[in-house]
Amino acid sequence: MWRWWNQRSGPERYDLWTRASLYALLAVVPALARALARAQQHVRVPGLAVFLLLSVAQAATCVALLHVSLSFYLARGPRPKRWLVAAAIALTPAGLLAGAAAFPAFTRITAGQIPVSAWVAMLFCGTLTAALTPLLSLPALFAVVLAGAAAVGAWSASTGGAGGSGPAFAGGFQYLLYIGVAALIYRLSAWTLRIMWELDRSRTAHARLSVAEERLRFARDLHDVLGRNLSLIAVQSELAAELARRGDQDAAGQML
């Protein structure tokens, strides 16, 4: 493994390390879902099983989507298949519904606490947003994050009754903070990868141009020196041949 790592170039190492870090952040989502479930006092076992299974399925799907999306963003692969994007999107509302079925507190607001619905939304919607980050422009990415935060706040307010404004604001703000930072990290990581590969391609092109210029210089020098000598040899040979036809004794000297 270490030998294989040492055989990689600098850009390849950076690319592998960055990709592995981004994939790992999505891979821990099922563990976070499990931690959220353990923090709840009351759960519904059937709904919890579905919730955990969907968290694993969405994390795996989003890792695959992120892999293809990064390759497309870096101009190193095709656009993600529609079915892969559709699967990642469809698993998100399915996970939210599973969270509502698993946690009785999903539709209840507790004063001074962030709603469970906000945590569930951050898990599933945040995972999807991270996977789609390389495919979205910056305005579209900000719009998606803001829309998610507004939806979380509105849901918390609607389920919290008269006292739901505080937790609703807290849930929306936490979603905006966490998912916004995560989306920014993923976007910056993808951008730095693209800049790094563009610099690597520029360096390779510069090296090839340098070799081509050196070959042209060598060809010019060879043409100037050897071409002049070959021209002189050709002229002298023609003169020697003409003198030989005439029987001139200077033909031997010209040939020498």
C-alpha positions as CSV (number, residue, x, y, z in Angstrom):
1,M,0.0,0.0,0.0
2,W,2.8,2.4,0.9
3,R,4.7,1.5,-2.3
4,W,1.5,2.2,-4.3
5,W,1.1,5.5,-2.6
6,N,4.7,6.5,-3.3
7,Q,4.2,5.8,-7.0
8,R,1.4,8.4,-7.2
9,S,2.3,11.9,-8.3
10,G,1.6,14.9,-6.2
11,P,-1.6,15.9,-7.8
12,E,-2.9,12.3,-7.7
13,R,-2.1,12.1,-4.0
14,Y,-3.9,15.3,-3.3
15,D,-6.9,14.2,-5.4
16,L,-7.1,10.8,-3.6
17,W,-6.8,12.4,-0.1
18,T,-9.4,15.1,-0.8
19,R,-11.9,12.6,-2.3
20,A,-11.4,10.2,0.5
21,S,-12.1,13.0,3.1
22,L,-15.3,14.1,1.3
23,Y,-16.5,10.5,0.9
24,A,-15.8,9.8,4.6
25,L,-17.9,12.7,5.7
26,L,-20.9,11.2,3.9
27,A,-20.1,7.7,5.1
28,V,-20.5,8.7,8.7
29,V,-24.1,9.8,8.2
30,P,-25.5,6.4,9.3
31,A,-23.5,6.6,12.5
32,L,-24.9,10.1,13.1
33,A,-28.4,8.7,12.5
34,R,-27.7,6.0,15.0
35,A,-26.5,8.5,17.5
36,L,-29.7,10.6,17.0
37,A,-31.8,7.5,17.6
38,R,-30.0,6.7,20.8
39,A,-30.5,10.2,22.1
40,Q,-34.3,9.9,21.8
41,Q,-36.2,8.7,24.8
42,H,-39.0,7.1,22.8
43,V,-38.7,5.5,19.4
44,R,-40.8,3.2,17.2
45,V,-38.7,0.1,16.4
46,P,-40.1,-0.7,13.0
47,G,-39.8,3.0,11.9
48,L,-36.4,3.2,13.4
49,A,-35.2,0.1,11.4
50,V,-36.4,1.7,8.2
51,F,-34.9,5.0,9.2
52,L,-31.4,3.5,9.7
53,L,-31.6,1.4,6.5
54,L,-32.5,4.5,4.5
55,S,-29.7,6.4,6.0
56,V,-27.3,3.7,4.9
57,A,-28.8,3.6,1.4
58,Q,-28.8,7.3,1.0
59,A,-25.2,7.6,2.2
60,A,-24.0,5.0,-0.2
61,T,-26.0,6.5,-3.1
62,C,-24.7,10.0,-2.4
63,V,-21.1,8.8,-2.2
64,A,-21.5,7.2,-5.6
65,L,-23.2,10.4,-6.9
66,L,-20.5,12.6,-5.4
67,H,-17.8,10.5,-7.1
68,V,-19.4,10.9,-10.5
69,S,-20.2,14.5,-9.9
70,L,-16.6,15.4,-9.0
71,S,-15.3,13.6,-12.1
72,F,-17.7,15.6,-14.2
73,Y,-16.9,18.9,-12.5
74,L,-13.2,18.2,-13.1
75,A,-13.8,17.3,-16.8
76,R,-12.5,13.8,-16.2
77,G,-15.8,11.9,-16.6
78,P,-19.3,12.0,-18.0
79,R,-22.4,13.6,-16.4
80,P,-24.0,11.5,-13.7
81,K,-26.8,9.2,-14.8
82,R,-30.3,10.5,-14.3
83,W,-31.3,7.4,-12.4
84,L,-28.5,8.0,-9.9
85,V,-29.5,11.6,-9.3
86,A,-33.2,10.5,-9.0
87,A,-32.4,7.8,-6.5
88,A,-30.5,10.2,-4.3
89,I,-33.3,12.7,-4.4
90,A,-36.0,10.1,-3.8
91,L,-34.2,8.7,-0.8
92,T,-34.3,12.1,0.9
93,P,-38.1,12.5,1.4
94,A,-38.2,8.8,2.2
95,G,-35.7,9.3,5.0
96,L,-37.7,12.3,6.3
97,L,-40.9,10.2,6.4
98,A,-39.0,7.3,8.1
99,G,-37.8,9.8,10.7
100,A,-41.4,10.9,11.3
101,A,-42.4,7.3,11.7
102,A,-39.4,6.4,14.0
103,F,-39.5,9.3,16.4
104,P,-42.7,10.4,18.2
105,A,-41.0,13.7,19.0
106,F,-40.7,14.5,15.3
107,T,-44.0,16.4,15.3
108,R,-43.5,17.9,18.8
109,I,-41.4,20.9,19.8
110,T,-39.6,21.0,23.1
111,A,-38.7,24.4,24.5
112,G,-35.0,25.1,24.5
113,Q,-34.2,22.2,22.2
114,I,-33.6,21.9,18.4
115,P,-36.5,19.9,16.9
116,V,-35.8,16.3,16.0
117,S,-37.2,17.1,12.6
118,A,-34.4,19.6,12.1
119,W,-31.8,17.0,12.9
120,V,-33.3,14.5,10.5
121,A,-33.5,17.1,7.8
122,M,-29.9,18.0,8.3
123,L,-28.9,14.4,8.0
124,F,-30.8,13.6,4.8
125,C,-31.0,17.0,3.1
126,G,-27.4,17.8,4.0
127,T,-26.2,14.5,2.5
128,L,-28.0,15.2,-0.7
129,T,-26.8,18.8,-0.9
130,A,-23.2,17.7,-0.5
131,A,-23.5,15.1,-3.2
132,L,-25.0,17.7,-5.6
133,T,-22.6,20.5,-4.8
134,P,-20.3,19.9,-7.8
135,L,-23.2,20.0,-10.2
136,L,-24.8,23.2,-8.9
137,S,-23.7,26.8,-9.5
138,L,-22.9,28.9,-6.4
139,P,-26.3,30.8,-6.7
140,A,-28.2,27.6,-7.0
141,L,-26.3,26.0,-4.1
142,F,-27.1,29.0,-1.8
143,A,-30.7,28.9,-2.9
144,V,-30.9,25.2,-2.1
145,V,-29.4,25.7,1.4
146,L,-31.7,28.7,2.1
147,A,-34.7,26.8,0.9
148,G,-33.9,23.9,3.2
149,A,-33.4,26.2,6.2
150,A,-36.7,28.0,5.4
151,A,-38.5,24.6,5.1
152,V,-37.1,23.4,8.4
153,G,-38.1,26.6,10.2
154,A,-41.6,26.6,8.7
155,W,-42.1,22.9,9.6
156,S,-40.9,23.5,13.2
157,A,-43.2,26.6,13.6
158,S,-46.2,24.7,12.2
159,T,-45.7,21.8,14.6
160,G,-44.7,23.8,17.6
161,G,-47.9,25.8,18.1
162,A,-47.8,29.1,19.8
163,G,-44.4,28.5,21.4
164,G,-42.7,27.2,18.3
165,S,-41.1,30.4,17.1
166,G,-38.0,30.0,19.2
167,P,-37.2,26.4,18.3
168,A,-38.3,27.0,14.7
169,F,-35.8,29.8,14.4
170,A,-33.1,27.7,16.2
171,G,-33.8,24.7,13.8
172,G,-33.7,26.9,10.7
173,F,-30.5,28.7,11.9
174,Q,-28.8,25.4,12.8
175,Y,-29.7,24.0,9.4
176,L,-28.4,27.1,7.6
177,L,-25.2,27.0,9.7
178,Y,-24.3,23.4,9.5
179,I,-25.4,22.6,5.9
180,G,-24.2,26.0,4.6
181,V,-20.7,25.3,6.0
182,A,-20.7,21.7,4.7
183,A,-21.8,22.9,1.3
184,L,-19.1,25.5,1.3
185,I,-16.4,23.0,2.3
186,Y,-17.5,20.6,-0.5
187,R,-17.6,23.4,-3.0
188,L,-14.2,24.8,-2.1
189,S,-12.7,21.3,-2.1
190,A,-14.0,20.6,-5.6
191,W,-12.8,24.0,-6.7
192,T,-9.3,23.5,-5.4
193,L,-9.2,20.1,-7.1
194,R,-10.1,21.7,-10.4
195,I,-7.5,24.4,-10.0
196,M,-4.9,21.8,-9.1
197,W,-5.6,19.6,-12.1
198,E,-5.6,22.7,-14.4
199,L,-2.2,23.7,-13.1
200,D,-1.0,20.2,-13.6
201,R,-2.2,20.2,-17.2
202,S,-0.6,23.6,-17.7
203,R,2.7,22.4,-16.4
204,T,2.5,19.3,-18.6
205,A,1.7,21.4,-21.7
206,H,4.6,23.8,-20.8
207,A,7.0,20.9,-20.6
208,R,5.9,19.6,-24.0
209,L,6.2,23.1,-25.5
210,S,9.7,23.3,-24.1
211,V,10.7,20.0,-25.6
212,A,9.2,21.0,-29.0
213,E,11.1,24.4,-28.9
214,E,14.3,22.6,-28.1
215,R,13.7,20.2,-31.1
216,L,13.0,23.1,-33.4
217,R,16.2,24.9,-32.2
218,F,18.2,21.7,-32.8
219,A,16.7,21.3,-36.2
220,R,17.5,24.9,-37.2
221,D,21.1,24.5,-36.0
222,L,21.4,21.2,-37.9
223,H,19.9,22.7,-41.0
224,D,22.1,25.8,-40.9
225,V,25.4,23.9,-40.4
226,L,24.8,20.5,-42.1
227,G,22.7,22.0,-44.9
228,R,25.5,24.4,-45.8
229,N,28.1,21.7,-45.9
230,L,25.8,19.4,-47.9
231,S,25.2,22.2,-50.4
232,L,28.9,22.7,-50.7
233,I,29.5,19.0,-51.2
234,A,26.9,18.9,-53.9
235,V,28.4,21.8,-55.8
236,Q,31.9,20.5,-55.6
237,S,30.7,17.0,-56.8
238,E,29.0,18.5,-59.8
239,L,32.1,20.5,-60.7
240,A,34.3,17.4,-60.3
241,A,32.0,15.4,-62.5
242,E,32.0,18.1,-65.2
243,L,35.8,18.3,-65.1
244,A,36.1,14.5,-65.3
245,R,34.0,14.5,-68.4
246,R,36.3,17.0,-70.0
247,G,39.4,15.1,-69.0
248,D,40.6,18.0,-66.8
249,Q,43.3,17.0,-64.3
250,D,41.8,19.2,-61.7
251,A,38.9,16.8,-61.3
252,A,40.8,14.7,-58.8
253,G,41.6,17.7,-56.7
254,Q,38.0,18.9,-56.7
255,M,36.8,15.4,-55.5
256,L,39.5,15.3,-52.8
